[in-house]
Amino acid sequence: MRAHRYPCPYNCPMPTITTRPCPDQARAALEQSGLAPAWARLYAARGVDHPEQIAHRLSLLLPPAGLLHIERAAALLADAIKDKKRLLIIADYDADGATACAVGVRGLRLLGAQVDYLVPNRLEHGYGLTPDIVALAAARQPDLIVTVDNGIAAVDGVAAANALGIPVLVTDHHLPGDTLPDAACIVNPNQPHCSFASKSLAGVGVMFYVLLALRAELRQRGAYAEHTEPDLRILLDLVALGTVADVVRLDANNRTLVENGLARMRAGKASAGVNALFRAAGRDPTRATVFDLGFMLGPRLNAAGRLDDMALGIECLLADDPNTAQRLAQQLDTLNRTRRDVEADMLEEALAILATFNPTDSHSLTAWQPGWHIGVIGILASRLKDKFHRPTIVFASHARLDTVPAGHNNGELKGSGRSIPGLHLRDALDLVDKRHPGLINKFGGHAMAAGLSIPAGRHEAFTQAFETVVRELIDPADLEGVIETDGELDAAAHTYELAEQLDHAVWGQGFPAPLFTATFDVLAQRVVGEKHLKLKLSRDGQDFEAMQFFRADPLPSRIHAVYALMPNEFNGQQSLQLKLQHWEPVS
């Protein structure tokens, strides 16, 4: 077989490979604390300068009191429990919202509350606490509405609830707009004047913190004078799943939440729903990893909100009976298979449309086609952003024509965006909105991800306005793809044991998993599973088994590669594999 590299037909930019800087002082301090040199190097290069930042003890969590208004929220909920009031949680329809809802329902019931939940349907209701959702909620006759993973932008929704005499407690983590809702209380680390050090809490993390504050308030009121207080650690598997699935920055506080959630899963203490999701994905919860949460469980949970009704996912997480949980998890798995098929078709369409797109001509990318599924546009935006390394927004009609409820206004496009380092996506949309009133109906989100809606027929106008703003805000250097690595790893350090340790550590957004570089001779290669490449590589006289996933083009005889260490188990045999992330030919 003649080895050669096919050129990318979409003019994808070639990334630059760099070595992540490692501060010598931080590395030395970590080594002096007893950390192995290889680990000290990895952690120091990720901003760790003190061993407590990687201790992951729950006692080191930031105290709840740092969250603005959390004592008020705890008192509000404690009074509701005392007066036997009915609480209704309004959730979001993604994995963070689903886990936050399950944590809220389970935790509040543990603490003595009467609580139910309502989750909007993406295709029918749209996002968050809207006046329409308030009307549905009112039929349940709640005494207090509690939002999870939404609400900070629900100015009209909170006003509608207030008009009906229903107070609202907002728990959220999204960035606020210019006007805050007139809620009874708002707990959000990103609201003005909140000094909480971890601005990266996911929605599920915020709800968990509210429960910690509520338990402390109930303790102070003497609720546990005669019996043991509830153990909220039982919720940490859900907190870990939502935190990882929402791709928030894994700062020290979030890593502690995730590490302790993973520890419960590995110890066989996960909830029935989480265990069922592991089984549906063909994974072992006693060997749970961040990869499992982000790429196996999270997508199955998200599939309900994308294609159907997230109540299915929430019911799975709330199920105590393993058989019930397994039945629901299998339904989620079926939905996820359908989601993958829809996504693949949409990606194929998008790439066909963009065959003549030249990234060097544009600083941004937008795409829209009639018939695209609104539940999958976020994933498609992420795929296109990764391929072209441009801030990307993908639009779909409010709903497919065959799913639009009778009388529903379908006169707008819903968009989902993903950004690259160097562009704060929500701020960019805010600037477009200020310059072109009426071009955006509404928007919200984060630096790296955002959602919006625009009037139907204004896609081209939005594309031009967005491109203009992105050109102003982004440094052209940020448009050049960069792969940060940890440099070369000694050949002797390539062991199964190290691969397994790395696999079980907590890595993610803002705290990336280690990647290494080296030059290899390609000794053998063959396609497996029709779309993957199995390789035998050699470096300095040492041979390595390797895999390149989702790309089967043949490699040249010598490559400079970026790779990860991957523990491999097959037929009871344990071995090390290298996972190729990127390669370049070496002449």
N, C-alpha and C positions, 0 to 999 in steps of 0.2 A: 504494500500500500504506500502510495506516495503521500508524504505528509505535507500539508500546506494549510494556510489559514485563510478562510474565506473573509473578504471584506464585509463590514456591516452595511447592509443595503440602506440603512436609515441614517448614515453619516453620524453615528453615535460618537461622542467625544471620547478620546483615549485618556483614561485617568492617569494621573501622576502618582507614583508610589513614593511615599515618604515614611520616615521612621519617627514614631512618636517620641518627643523629647522626654527625658527622664531626669528630673532634678536630683543631683547627686546628694544634696543634704537630706532630702526626704527619704531617698533610698537607704542612705546610711543609717538614718534613725530607725527605719523599719527593720533593718538587719540587726541593729543593736537590741531591738526588742525581742529578737529570737526568730524572726521570719526568715525563711530560706532565701538565699540571694535571688533566685529566679522569680519568686513571688514578690519580693521587695521591689524588684525592678518593674514588674507588671503593675503593681498597685501604685507605686510612686508616679509612674507615667500617667496614671489616671487621677491624679490630684490628691491621693491619700498621703498624709504626712504624719499620721498618728495611729497607733494600733487600735485605738478605740473605734476608729472609723470603719474598721473591718471586723470588729468583735461581734456585731449583730445581736447583742443582748437586748432583750425587751426593756430592761431597766435604763438603757441608754436612749430610748426614744425621746424625742422632744416632748416636753410636757404639754398637755392639752390647753393649759391656761394661756399659752402663747397665741392661740387663735382668737381673734377679735370676736367678741360677743358670744363665745362658747358657754360662758357661765349663764348668760341670759337664756340661751337655747336649752341648757340643762334644766334650769328652773321652770321654763315653759313646759317641757316634757314631763318633769316630775309633778308639776301641778296637774297636768292632764291625766297622769296615772292615778294620782290621789283622788281626783274627781271622776274617775272612770269614764273619761271622754274617749270618743272614737277618733283614731288617727288614720289618715289615709296617705300613703306614700305615692307620689307621682314620680315614675322612673323614666330614664332614657332607654332607648331601644338598642343600645350597643352593649358589649360585654361588661364595660365599666358600670353602666347603668343597671344592668341585670344583677351583677354581683353586689352593687351598692344597695339595690332594693332587697336582695336576699339577706344581706347583712343587717339592714334596717329592720326588716320584718322579724328575723330570728332574734336579733339583739333586743329589740323593744319588747317582744313577747317574753324573753328571758327576764327582763326587768319589770314585767308586770303590766305592760300596756295592752290595750285592745287596738289592734292595727291590721289594716288590709292594704292592698296596693292596686294601682291602676297604671298601665303603661300604654302610651300612645302607639298606634299602628303607623309605621312610617308612610305607607301608601295612602292612608285615609286622613290622618290627623297632622302629620308633620311633627316637628321637634318641640318638646318642652311643654311648659305650663301655659298653653294658649287659652283664650276665652272659651273655645269649643271644649277643651279638656276640662276646664272648670265646670262647665255645664254638665258634662258627664259625671264629674266627681260629685257635684251637688246632689245627684240622684242617690248617692250612697249615704247622704246626710252625715258627713264628717264634722267633727268639732274643730279639727286642726288638720291642715294639709302640710305635709312635709315633702319637699322636693329632694331628690338625690340625683347628682350628676347633671343638674339643670336648674334653671330658675333665676340665675343672675341677670339674664336679659329679659325675663318675663314681666316687663312693666305692665303690659295690658292684661296678662293673665292674673297677676296679683291684684290689680285693680278690680278685675271682674270678681275675684274671690272676696275681696273686701266689701264689694257692693252687696254680696250675698251674706255678709256677716261671718265669713269663714276666714280666720287668720291663717297666715302662711309662714312656715319656717323654711327658709331656703338653705339647703346645704349643696354646695357646688364648688367647682375648682376652675371653671372657665374664666376667661378674662372679662371684666365688666365693660359695659358701654359707658357713654357719657352720663346716663341717668340710671340710678339703681331703683329696683322695684320697691314699692312702699310695703315691705313685708314686716311681719311682727318681729322677725329676727333673721339675720343673714350670717351664716358661717361659711367663709370662703377665704382661703389664704391669699388670694389675689385681689381681694377687695381693697379699696383705699384705706390706708392707715393700719392695716394688719401687719404686725411685725413678725409673724410666724416665720421661722428661718427656712422651712422647706416649702417653697412655692410650687413644688412639683407633686404634691399630694394628688392622687387620682380621686375621682368622686367617691369611690369605695373607701379610700383612706380617710376622707373628710367625715363620712358617716361613721366609721369606726371610732374616730376621735370624739365625735359627738356622744357616742355610747359610753366611752370612757369617762367623759365629763358627767354624763347623766348618772352613771353608777356612783361616782364620787359625790354628787349632789344627794342621791338617795342615801348613801352611807352617812353623810353629814346629818340628814334628817332622821337617822336612827332606824332606817328600814331593815338593817341587817344586825340589829342588836341581839336577836334571838335565833337567827339562822345564818347559814353560810351564804355569802354573796355570790352571784353568778360569775362563772369563769368565762370571760369574753375571749380568751385565747382560742376557744373552739371555733371562732369566726375567721381565724387567720388564713385558713386555706382559701376562703372566698376573697379575702383582702389581697392575697398574693396573686390569685388568678386575675382579678380585675385590674390590679396595678400593672402587671406585665402586659395584659391584653390591650390596655389603653396606651401603651408605648410612651408613658410619661418618663421623665428623666429619673434614672435610678440613683438619686443622691443617697447619702448614708442612711437617712431616715427611711426612705423607701426600700433600700436594700435590707434593712433590718426587718421590715414588715414581710418582705418576700422570702427572706431566708427562713424566718420562723414559720411561715405558711408552708414552705417546702418541707421543713422538718416534720411538721404534723402529717403531711401526706406520706412521707417516707416511713413514719412510725405507725402507719395504719390508722391514723386518727382523722382522716379527711371525712367530710360529709358524704352521705350516700350519693348525692348528685354529682359531686366532683369525682368520686370513684367510678361512677357509671360513665362519665365522660372519658375517663382514662380507658376504660374497657372498650368503649365504642371506637376509640382511636387506635386500639391495639397497643396501648402503652401500659407500663407497669408503674402504678403510683408509688411503690416502695423504692423506685429509682427515679423519682420525679425530678425534672430539670426545668430551668427557665424556658428552654426550647419547647418542652411539652406544653407549658402554659401559653406561650405566645403563638406557636405554630400548629398545635394539635387540638388543645381544648378551646382556646379562644376563638378560632374560626368556626368551630362547631356551634359554640354558643352564639356567636354573631350571626350565623346563618338564619336563625329564627327571626331576628330583627330585620335582616336584609330582605328576606323573601316571604316571610309569613307574619307571625305575631310573637314578639319577644316574651309574651306571657308563657309560652311553651318552655323557653329557657329558664325563666324565673321559677316556674313550677318544678323543673328538674332540680334546681338548686335548693328548693325548699322541701323537696321530698325526703322523708325519713325512712320510708320503706324501700329497700334496695331493688325490689322487683319493679316498683313504680318508677323509680329513678332510671332504671335500665331501659324500660320501655320508652320513656321520654328522651333519653340520650340517643337511642336508636333513631327516633324521629328526627332529632337534630342532626345526626350523622347523614341521614338521607337528604335532608335539606342542604347540608354542606356539599354533598356530591352534586346536587343540582346547581348550587351556587358556582362551583368550579366550572361546570359546563357552560353556564351563562357567561361567566368571566372570560373563559377561553374564546368564546365566540365574539365577545365585545372587543377583546384585545386584538384578535385577528382583523376585525373591521377597522379598528383604530389605526393599526400599523399599515393597513392597505391605504387608508386615507392619507397617512403621514409619510408615504413612500418618497414623496418629493420634498418633505420637510428638511431643511438644513438648519441644525441647531445654531450654527454660527450667524445666521441671519436674524435670530430672535432670542430674546432674553427670557421669554415665558412661552407657555404652551396651553392652549385651551382646545377642547374637543367636544362635539355634540353630534348625536345622530338620533333621528326619530326611532323609537322602539328600544333604545337602551334602557336597561332596568335601573331604576333609581336606587335600588338597594345595593348595587354592585359598583356604582361610579367611584366610590372612595377607594376601593381596591384597584380599579383601573387607573385612577389618578396616581396611585402609588407606583404601579408598574411602569407607567409612562415616565414618571419623574425619575425613577431609577435608571431607565434606559437612556433618556436624553439629558439627564442632569439639568433640568429646568423646572422652576416653579410651575406646577401643572394644576389646571382646574378642568374637571370633566362634568358636563351637564347632561341631564336627562329631563324629559317632560315630567311634570309633577307625578304622573303615574302612567303606566301603560294603558292604551285605549281600552283593553279588555278588563281592566281592574278599576277604572274610574267610577266611583259611586255616582248614582243618579243625582244630577243637579250639582255635582262638585265642580268648582272653578278650576279648570286646567290651563289657565292663561298665564302660566309662568314656568320657567325652567329652574330646576333644583340643581345646585352645583356642589361638588365636593373637591376640595383642594389639598394638595400636599406640597410642601416647600423643601428647599435645600438650605444648608447652613449659609447664613449671610442675608437671608430675606425673612423678615417677620411677616408671615402671611396675613394675619389679622390686621396688622397695622397698614399693610398695603391695601387691603380691601377698604379699610377706614378712609384712606386717602382718596381712593376711587369714589367712594360714596360722597365725600365732602365736595369733590370737584364736579361730580356729575349727579346732582340730586335727581332721584327717581330712576337711576340706572340700576341700582340694587334695591330690592324690596327689603331685605334684611340679611344680616350676616352675623357670624360669631365664630369663636374658636381660639386657637393658640398660635404660637409662632410657626409651628411646623404643619399644622393641619387646621382647616377651617371649612365651614359650610356656609352657603348663601343661596339666595333665590333672586332671579332677575325676571323682568317681564318677558313673555314669549315674544320672539322677533327681535330682541335686543342683543343677541349673542355676538354679532359682529361688532357692534358698538362697544360692548363690554371688552371684547378681545383687544381692541385698539387701546381703550383706556387703561386696561390692566397692563399691557405691554409698555405703555408710556411710563406708568408708575414704577414698574419693576426696573426699567432702565435707569430711572433716577435713583432708586434706593439701593440697588445691588452693585457691589464691586465686580467688575468684569472678571477679576481673578477667581471669584467664587463660582463662576460658571464652568471653570475647569475642574473636572472631577478629580478628587484626591482620595487615594486609599491609604489610610494611616495604618502602619504596622508596628510591631515591636522588634523589627529588625531580624537578624539571624539568630537562630537557636542552635546551640551546640548539638552536634550529631548525637552525642551520648545522652542528651536530655530527651530525645525522641523515644519515650516509653509509653506503654499502655497505662501505667499508673498515673503519669502526669496528664495524659489525655483524659482519664476518668476524673481526676481532680478538677481539671479545667471545666469539664462538662457539668460537674455538680456545683460549681461556683455560681454566684449571682452576677450576671452580665446583662447589659441591655442598653437602652437609650441613655446617652451621656456617660456610659460606663461600659465601653464596647468590649466584646469578647476578644481575646488575643488572636492576632494574625501574625504570621512569620513570613520571612522571605528567604529564598535560596535559589541557586541555579542547579538544575537537574538535567541529567540525560534521560530521555524517554526510551526505555528498553522495550516496552510492549504496550499495546493499547487495543481495546476492543469495545464495541458498543454493547451495552446491556440495557434491557428494558426499553429498547428502541430510542431512548432519548438521553441516556447517561453514558459516560465514558469511564471504563475501568482501566487503570494504568499501573504499570510497574516503572518506578522511577529510581534513579541512582544518583547518589551524591557522595563524593569522597570515598568511593568503594563500598558504601552502605546502600542496600536496596530498600525501597519502601513501596508498600501497596498504597494506591491513591484512587480517589474518585472525583470525577467532575460531574455534577448533577445538572440536568436540564440543558445540556449542551453536548452534542455528539460529534461536532466537527473534529477531524483528526488534528493532532498536534505535530509540530516539527520535532526533529530529533533532539533538540536542546532548547530548554525554556528557562526563563527567569519567572518564578511562580510566587504568588501570594497564597498562603494556605493556612488551614487550622488543623490542630491535632484532633482526631476523632476516635473514640474507643469503639471497637467493632466486636460484636459477638455473633457467631454463627455456628450452629450445631454444637453449642456448648463450649466452643473455642473462643478465647479472647485474643484479640490482636489489635495492633495500632494501624490506623489508616490516616492518610493525609487527605484533607478535603480541599480541593483546589477552588479558590475564589476568583483568581485572575491569573493570566499568564501573558508573557510577551516572548517572542522568539529571540534566541541568542544566536548570532551568526558565528 
